[in-house]
């Protein structure tokens, strides 16, 4: 795993913690922020994968657009289009006056974040194992030659 990819994951984990903290707050919960950080967590995990695969991406927050960039190496992400679409709305829609996320919005956002995070972490781990296996195979070939 490369350093820029690690940085994306560190930022994603910060958003994960912030989403949970805002959703679980007993006094003055901020459901808009819980949804926003849930969206940001998944956005950053996807960007970590894109970074790992050397796929260029713009500074966008649309999870569906980012998903399209992943299809060539992670087609299973297509199965989560509805979840990604739901989370995408938290990047902008609830951030400004006129709309507010309620407890149920935030509950669903946090649930989807947890599910997608696990999937993305598994893919990231698979990439790391695959890379380590490739390095080990190369070392073995070199040792045998």
KARA-V876266 format. One record per backbone hydrogen bond with DSSP energy under -1.0 kcal/mol. NH is the residue of the N-H (numbers start at 1). CO is the residue of the C=O. Records with the same first field share a line. If there is no record, write none. Layout:
# KARA-V876266
NH: CO + CO
This chain:
# KARA-V876266
6: 2
7: 3
8: 4
9: 5
10: 6
11: 7
12: 8
13: 9
14: 10
15: 11
16: 12
17: 13
18: 14
19: 15
20: 16
21: 17
22: 18
23: 19
24: 20
34: 30
35: 31
36: 32
37: 33
38: 34
39: 35
40: 36
41: 37
42: 38
43: 39
44: 40
45: 41
46: 42
47: 43
48: 44
49: 45
50: 46
51: 47
52: 48
53: 49
54: 51
55: 50
60: 58
66: 62
67: 63
68: 64
70: 67
73: 70
74: 70
77: 74
78: 75
79: 76
80: 77
81: 78
84: 80
85: 81
86: 82
87: 83
88: 84
90: 87
91: 88
95: 92
99: 96
106: 102
107: 103
108: 104
109: 105
110: 106
111: 107
112: 108
113: 109
114: 110
115: 111
116: 112
117: 113
118: 114
119: 115
120: 116
121: 117
122: 118
123: 119
124: 120
125: 121
126: 122
127: 123
128: 124
129: 125
130: 126
131: 127
132: 128
133: 129
134: 130
135: 131
136: 132
137: 133
138: 134
139: 135
140: 136
141: 137
142: 138
143: 139
144: 140
145: 141
